[in-house]
Amino acid sequence: MSEIDSSTLEKSRDLLKRAHESGASDLHFTPREKDTLVELRINGYLYELSVLKPSSAEQIINHFKFCCGMDIGERRLPQSGGMRVVINHDLVYLRASILPTPNRESLVIRLLPQQTELPIDDLTVFEEAKKALCSLLSYDSGLILISGPTGSGKTTTLYSILSTLQRRFRGRVITIEDPIEKKNDAFVQMEVNEKAHFTYAEGFRALLRHDPDIIMIGEIRDEETARIAIRAALSGHLVLSTVHASNAVTTLQRMAELGIARFDLKETLVAVIAERLVTIQCPNCGQVCGPECPHRHHPKRTGLFEILAGMPLHDYLSGRQSRTASLSYKTIEDYLEEGIETGWIARDAAGKGAKDVLSEKFD
């Protein structure tokens, strides 16, 4: 390996190590006219990590492109890929996305630690939300959709629910994903491969012959995938998937935009879970807990879950949505206000937090 290659490898590893140690969800390379800005997304906010010379940034980006299975020679089109690495003895999946710009290529790497999924009780500090999530674990058929923007915790919630269901029912969980973001030896996991003409549709036909109890379709992003999810639920299986939408009601609208009839949703849909992540503090101690505080090991972020199920869901799907229907389940805004009132969310940061929670950008 040449000296340049050794230096590039060392710099790449150092950037990943610093991102992982900082608890970053994403590592950004933003090309500018004279340099490339490297930033970390931590708890939803971007922080500058370093500034690279164009030549150094290009070498590092090409290294990540090669490792993630992208075409190094292609600089005119968007690309995506992934790889698994070990950082500080932790297995981490890297999901990389390349965009061409007038100032060279932009790279974003999502860091997805592969540790054991969180228990449902650890997904949120709100007891009502925990009970609502646990109530969905009694279903053995139908469709459950989890919605939210990128970085809102959908993947963590999805795998937590799947793991709990698998243990509870001792059932066969089969997933088809693009890509597989978290390996789980208890599941049978398949990965979409467009180059090999292995699509969601092909995978769905194959997994139905594999005697599944629970099916997970990674993301509903087009009409074909939406219809696959509906067909899987109509076949008597429990199906879980994710959708990019701002809240529970707009998730229903998104499914309609993808050509799914309201009748099919009434026949299959069990619940819509809209989610956001918000930074929290200890309600007793503030930002730093004392050694005897029961909350001292709690994560710095928690989920806000808007769960549309039961009669409120039936009312919306029946076209009877009204002011009373919209008030019959707690929204993300309701949980945000509750968090401020109970001290989990800092009151002096409420305005900033509300803006981040309710106005995030989508893919």
N, C-alpha and C positions, 0 to 999 in steps of 0.2 A: 504494500500500500504506500502511495506517495505521501510526501510531507503534507501537501494540501489536503489529501484525503483524510489523513490522521487528524489534522486540525479541525476539519469539518465535522468529523465524527465526534471529536471531543466537545466542540461547541454545541452540537445537536443534543448530545447526552446531557450537557450542563443545563441547557434551556429546559429540557423535559424534567430534569431533577428539580430545578428551582420552581417550575410550575407545579409539580406534584407536592413538594414540601410546603408550598403556599396554599394548598387546597384549591387550586385553580380548576375551573371546569373547562376552560378553553385557552389555547395559546394562539395569539394572532400575529401574523406578519403582514404589515400594511406598507406597500411600496409608496414612496414619495419621490419627488423629482430627483433629489440628491442623496437619499438614504432610504432605509427601511425601518419602520417603527415596529418594535416587538412589544406586545402588551399581554397581560394576563387578565382573564375575567374571573374575578373572585367575588362570590356572593352577589352576582349580578352586575358588578361594576368593573370597568376597565381600568387597569393600572399599568403605567409604563414600566417595562422591564429593562429594555436596552434599545440602543439605536445601532444598526449595522450598516456597514458600507454595502453598496449595491452588489459588488462582486462576492462578498462573504455571504450575504443573504441568498443570492442565487445558488451558491454551492450548497447551502443548508437546505434550501427548498428542494433542489434537485435530489439531495440525499433522501429527504422524506418522501418525495414522489416515487423514487425507486423502491424504497422499502415498503411503501403502501401499494405497490403494484400499478402505478400510473406510468404513462408514457412520458419519459423525460424530454423527448424531442418535440412533443406537442405543447405549444405555448399559445395557441390561438383559441382553444376551446376550454370550457370548464371540465374539470375531472374530479373524481372522488375515489377514495380507497381506504384501506385500513390495515392495521397490523397490531400484534400483541408484543408488549415489551415488559421487562421486569425493571422496576424503578424502586431502589431501596428495599428490595426483597418483596415488593408488592407487584402482582400481575395487573397490568393496565392495558386496556384496549384503546388504541388511538384511531379515531375516525377523522380522516383528513379531507379537506375540500379546497380545490384550486379554482381561482377565478382569474381570467386574463384582464389586465388593465393597461391603459396607455403608459403607465410607469412600471412595467414588468408584472410579474404574477403575484397575486395575493393568496396567502395560505392561512387557513384556520384549522387547528387540530383540537378536536374534542377529546378530553381525557376521561375515560370511563373505567374506574377501578373495578376489579372483578371479585371483590370480596363478597362474602355471603350477604344475601339480600336482607334488608332491614325488616324486622317484624312490623306488622301493621300498626301496633301501638307506638312505634317510634317514628312513624311517618308524619305525625302532627301532634301538637300539644292540646288540641281542642277535642274534648271528650265526645261531644255530639258528632263530630266528624268521624271519630274512631268507631263509634257505634254504627253509624250509617255505612261505613266501609265494611265492617264485620257482618252486617245484615246481608250484604251481597254474596257472602260466602256460602249461603244455603242453596244457591241456584246450581242446577246441574245441566241446564240447557238455556239457550238464548244468547243475546249479544250484549256485551258490556263495552262501551266506548270510553276511552280516556282522552281528554282534549287539553290543549294548552299550547303556548308558543314553545320554541326551542329553549331548552334550559329550564323548563318549568317543573321538572321532576317526573315526567310521564313514564320514562323507562324504569326508574326506581320503583314507582308505584306498581307498574305493570308486573315486574318480576316478583315483587313482594306478594301480590295477590296470587300469581301463578304458583309460587312456592307453597303458600298456605293452602291453596286448593289441592295441590298435588299430595301434600301430607295428609290433609283431612280425608280425601276420598280415595287415596292410594290409586289414583288414576293415571293414565298415560297422557302426558302433556306433549304435544307435537307443535313445534313452532316453524314458521317460515318467515324469514327476516331479510332485510336488505340494508346493512349487513347484520350478522349476529353481533350484538353489542355486549352481551354478558353470557359467558359459557356457564352452563349448569348441567352437571352430569345426571341429574334426575330427569331431564327433559330430552326428547329427541328433537334436535335442532337442525333446520335446513337453511341454506343461504341462497338467495337469488343470485343467478349468474347470467346476466344478459348476453355476455360473449358466447356462452355455451348454449344459449337459447333456453335456459332454465328460468322461467318466469314465475310470478305468483300463481298464474293459472295452472302451469304445469305442476308446480309444487302442490297446489291444492288437490289436484286430481290424484297425485301420488299419495298424499298423506291420508286421504279418505280410505285408501286400501290398506292402511297401516294400523287400523283399529284404534283410532284416537278416542279419548274421553273429553279432553280439553284441547282446543285449538287456539293458537295465538298467531295472528297475522300482524306483522311488525307495524305497518302504517298504511292507512287508507289514503291514497294520494290521487287516485283517478277512478273513473267509472268502473273499469274492469275489477280493480281491487275491492271496491265497495260492493259490487254484485257478488264477488267471491265470499265476502264476509256474510252477506245475507244468506247465500246458498248454504254455507256451512252451518249457520244458526238454524235454518229451516230443516236441516238434516237431522236435528235432534241433539246437536253437540253444544257445549258451552264454548263460546267464541269471545276472545278478547282482542281488541285492537286499539290503535291510537289515531287521532285526527288532529290536524292543526285548526283550531277554532278558538275564539276568545272566551266563550262561556258555554254553558250547557245548551241554551236555546239556539245559539248560532251553530252549534254542532249539528243539531237537527236540520237547520237550514243548509248547512254544508252537504249533508247527505242528500237532501232534496236536489241541490245543484248538481250532484253527481248522478242524478237520474234514479234515485231510489224512491219508490212510491211510498206514500204515507201508510198505506195498508201493510206493506212489507215491514215497515218499522214497527207498527202496532203488533204484528205477529211475532216479531223477534226481539225487539229492544227491551232489555231488562233495566238498564241504567246508563246515564251519561255522567261521567265524572270529569268536571272541569277543574284544573289544578293550577296553582301558582306557588312559587317559593318566596318566602319573605324572611328577612333577617330578624332575629328575635334576641331578647335579653332575658335575664332572670327576673321574674316579677318581684322577688324579694330583695335581691342584691344589686340589680342593675347589670352593668356590663361584665363585672367580675364577681364570681361567686366566692363565698367564704368556704373554708375546708369542710364545714359541717352541713352545707346546703345540699338538699336532696337533688337540686337541679344542676349541680356543678359539672356533670358529665354530659349534659344535654347538648345536642348539635346546635350550631349557631344559626341554622335556618330550619324552618318548618313549613309544612304544606298547608295551604288554604284550599279546602275541597268544597266545591259546589256540586252537590249530588242530586240529580234530577231522576227520580224513580217513583214507583208506585202511582198513586192517583194524580199527583202533579204532572208526571210524565204522560199518563193516559189523557189528561185534559188537553195538554198541548198537542198530542198526536190526533186527538179527536176534534181539533179546531175550536176548543172551548176555552182557550187561554184567556184569562181575565186578570184584573188586578188582584183578586183573591188568590188565583192560581199562582201568580208570580210571588205572592207572599207566603205560600205554603211550604216553601223550602228555603234553606239559608243559602245566600249567594256569597261569592268571594268578598264582596264589599261588606256584607254582614259580619263575616269572620274577621275581616280587617278591623272593623270598628270594635268588635269584641276583644281582639288582641290588644288594642290601645287601652280599652277600659280596664282590662285585667292586668295590665302591666307587662305583658309578653312583648309588646311592640312599643318602642320608645315614643312618647307623645311628641317630643321635639323633632322627631324624624318622621312623624306621621305623614306630613305633606309629601315629602320626598318618597317615602315608602309607598304611599298610595299611587303616586305617579308611576313608579316602577312596576308595581303589581298590576295595575289596570291598563297600562298603556305600552306594554312590551311590543317589540317588533316581531313580526312573523317571518318564517322562511318564504 
